[in-house]
Amino acid sequence: MSDPGRHSAVVAASARLERAMSAADSKFLEMLRSWLCARPQILLLIRYSNAAGNKDFEFFSSFEALSNRIRQLPPSTSIIAFRQPQLPLRGIVTESFVASCVSHIPDGSEFLVLETTRPAHGEKPSFHWTAGESHTELREALAESRDIPVAVGLYPPWLMDTDDVISAVVPDEHGIVRVGVY
């Protein structure tokens, strides 16, 4: 039997891609700039095309850093930006931090754990992240990041553009947006 919720999510994500905005579009960039003027930080979900579902999550607190990152991304990369603060539980992973996370995230809710320090030189430049749906998975994900600064919270609601979520696709060198396979 198919999952109707998953089907709805796939339909919503497909509809978003059919009307994909260019990540170079001034409307998209000005929206990100205005969000950063109003907030100290925004989160991006970066989904790479033809990369077996590979994605990254990154926080930005300056428009310059964010626009530089967008320019570094390959064509057809999907970018989803979140205006509202995401992953509100912040700290270094200790036993008390794990207990706090478990008490704030309901068991069975999809969560995201994102390390907030950039990897060492020579390693993959993206931040390590883990997602799951149970307290057991949450404890395991946090154990992998012991003594490391992380941001934790419910998995960001990314499937549809809203007043607080905006998406775009990185255009090719000719400015053409080609929606990829994610």
C-alpha positions as a printed Julia matrix, in Angstrom:
182×3 Matrix{Float64}:
  0.0    0.0     0.0
  1.41   3.42   -0.89
  1.82   6.22    1.62
 -0.53   9.1     0.66
  1.54  11.61    2.65
  4.69  10.66    0.75
  2.8   10.89   -2.55
  1.61  14.41   -1.67
  5.18  15.4    -0.76
  6.5   14.11   -4.1
  3.76  15.98   -6.0
  4.53  19.2    -4.07
  8.28  18.87   -4.7
  7.66  18.16   -8.41
  5.42  21.22   -8.72
  8.13  23.39   -7.14
 10.7   22.19   -9.67
  8.43  22.83  -12.66
  8.48  26.56  -11.85
 12.06  26.75  -10.6
 13.52  30.21  -10.18
 17.13  30.91  -11.08
 19.5   31.24   -8.12
 20.97  34.21  -10.03
 17.57  35.94  -10.22
 17.6   39.31   -8.47
 14.24  38.54   -6.82
 15.7   35.43   -5.16
 18.92  37.16   -4.12
 17.13  40.25   -2.77
 14.81  38.02   -0.73
 17.84  36.33    0.85
 19.48  39.7     1.47
 16.34  41.03    3.18
 16.04  37.92    5.33
 19.64  38.33    6.46
 19.04  42.0     7.26
 16.15  40.98    9.52
 17.74  37.87   11.08
 21.19  37.02   12.34
 21.27  33.75   10.38
 19.45  31.68    7.75
 19.76  28.02    6.83
 20.2   26.68    3.31
 19.42  23.16    2.14
 21.61  22.48   -0.9
 20.58  19.5    -3.06
 23.01  18.35   -5.74
 21.74  17.04   -9.07
 22.61  13.51  -10.18
 24.4   12.87   -6.88
 22.37  10.0    -5.41
 20.45  12.27   -3.05
 23.56  14.07   -1.78
 22.75  17.31    0.03
 24.22  19.75    2.49
 22.85  22.08    5.13
 24.68  25.33    5.83
 24.04  28.38    8.01
 24.8   31.88    6.71
 25.0   35.14    8.63
 26.22  37.38    5.8
 24.87  37.94    2.33
 28.41  38.1     0.95
 29.25  34.6     2.22
 25.91  33.26    1.02
 26.22  34.73   -2.49
 29.82  33.49   -2.76
 28.64  29.98   -1.85
 25.87  30.09   -4.44
 28.39  31.07   -7.13
 30.52  28.02   -6.22
 27.69  25.53   -6.7
 27.41  23.46   -9.87
 24.56  24.06  -12.35
 21.24  22.35  -11.58
 21.89  22.44   -7.83
 18.69  23.11   -5.89
 18.89  25.72   -3.12
 16.19  26.0    -0.46
 16.45  28.86    2.03
 14.64  29.14    5.36
 13.7   32.55    6.7
 12.64  31.46   10.18
 15.27  30.26   12.66
 15.94  26.54   12.29
 17.59  23.97   14.58
 17.16  26.0    17.78
 18.99  23.64   20.13
 22.62  24.73   20.01
 25.62  23.59   21.98
 28.51  21.19   22.4
 27.38  17.59   22.58
 27.54  16.4    26.19
 25.27  14.08   28.16
 23.2   17.02   29.41
 22.88  18.43   25.87
 21.67  15.02   24.62
 19.09  14.9    27.43
 17.89  18.39   26.5
 17.51  17.41   22.82
 15.58  14.25   23.7
 13.23  16.25   25.93
 12.56  18.9    23.25
 12.15  16.67   20.16
  9.16  14.3    20.28
  9.95  10.65   19.62
  8.83   9.81   16.08
  9.39  13.35   14.75
 11.93  13.8    11.97
 14.98  15.65   13.3
 18.22  17.1    11.97
 21.6   17.3    13.73
 24.07  19.64   12.02
 27.66  20.16   13.15
 28.39  23.88   13.16
 32.17  23.93   12.78
 33.69  23.76    9.32
 35.66  20.55    8.71
 39.45  20.64    8.8
 41.39  21.71    5.7
 41.53  18.97    3.09
 38.3   17.31    4.21
 34.96  17.61    2.43
 34.05  21.31    2.82
 30.47  20.64    3.91
 29.19  20.34    7.46
 28.41  16.87    8.81
 24.7   16.27    9.39
 22.44  13.38   10.38
 18.67  12.97   10.26
 16.34  10.44   11.81
 12.97   9.91   13.44
 13.41   8.26   16.82
 15.0    9.08   20.14
 17.34   6.12   19.62
 18.5    7.59   16.29
 18.81  11.04   17.88
 21.04   9.69   20.66
 23.17   7.81   18.1
 23.52  10.89   15.87
 24.58  13.02   18.83
 27.02  10.35   20.02
 28.77  10.64   16.61
 29.29  14.35   17.34
 30.44  14.05   20.95
 32.25  17.2    22.17
 31.49  19.01   18.88
 29.26  22.1    18.5
 25.94  21.24   16.83
 22.54  22.69   15.96
 19.57  20.37   16.49
 15.86  20.59   15.8
 12.96  19.33   13.76
 13.81  18.69   10.11
 13.1   21.93    8.22
  9.82  22.03    6.24
 11.29  22.23    2.74
  8.75  20.74    0.34
  6.88  23.9    -0.67
  7.78  27.54   -1.09
  5.98  29.77    1.4
  6.52  33.23    2.85
  9.29  31.63    4.96
 10.8   29.14    2.48
 12.14  30.03   -0.96
 13.87  27.87   -3.54
 15.89  28.31   -6.71
 18.12  26.31   -9.02
 21.67  27.26  -10.0
 21.72  28.17  -13.71
 24.32  26.97  -16.17
 27.04  29.25  -17.59
 24.51  30.65  -20.11
 21.99  31.53  -17.41
 19.67  28.65  -18.28
 17.97  26.85  -15.4
 17.93  23.1   -15.87
 16.17  21.3   -13.09
 18.2   18.32  -12.0
 17.51  14.9   -10.53
 17.7   14.99   -6.77
